Amino acid sequence: MNYFAYGVRGLLTAVFLIAVAGKTGRAGAFSAFADSLRPLAVVPGPAVRAVALATVAAEAAVGLALALPYTATTLAGLLGATALLAVFAVVIARSVGRGTTVRCRCFGRSTVPLGRPHVVRNGLLACLAGVGAAVVAAGPAGAPNPGMAAVVWCAGAVAGGLVTVLEDLVGLFRPVEPSVTE
């Protein structure tokens, strides 16, 4: 496995495990996530909770597979990440195209509605996961230096953490609305 694959693994491990923690880590978080799926009209009402549970379970499985140091689980995790992220991008694009306003519950709490940036984010992450899977499937590029592999994985994990708070970071650079005072 080459350094690119280690970096992608770190990034996606962080993204998926933070997503799971955001949807399950506090009281009411899972219900809020499940409720956010209803307006997307992807599944019938009674199945929404089961789909929400399956989504969280799939995200946890992908995060765990990417964290394990085995080539087979890495490849499975990268392929799972590619599929999940592509589905997320398509569902969000469909929602945006219909004009549906839904808060992003991708990583837990957010006041930002789902939009084109979410489609782009998930599409880019799906592409990274797909390229990572191709690199892993192509075979080893030589024995990596374990220390350097750890550094690259950690750098990827930091980048993944930043991806999960990108909305907040972008919000820091938006113009401030003038306050109206009398």
MOBEL-V550147 format. One record per helix or strand. SS is the DSSP state (H for helix, E for strand). FROM is the first residue (numbers start at 1). TO is the last residue. If there is no record, write none. Layout:
# MOBEL-V550147
ss=SS from=FROM to=TO
ss=SS from=FROM to=TO
This chain:
# MOBEL-V550147
ss=H from=3 to=24
ss=H from=29 to=38
ss=H from=45 to=67
ss=H from=71 to=98
ss=E from=103 to=103
ss=E from=113 to=113
ss=H from=116 to=138
ss=H from=146 to=164
ss=H from=166 to=172
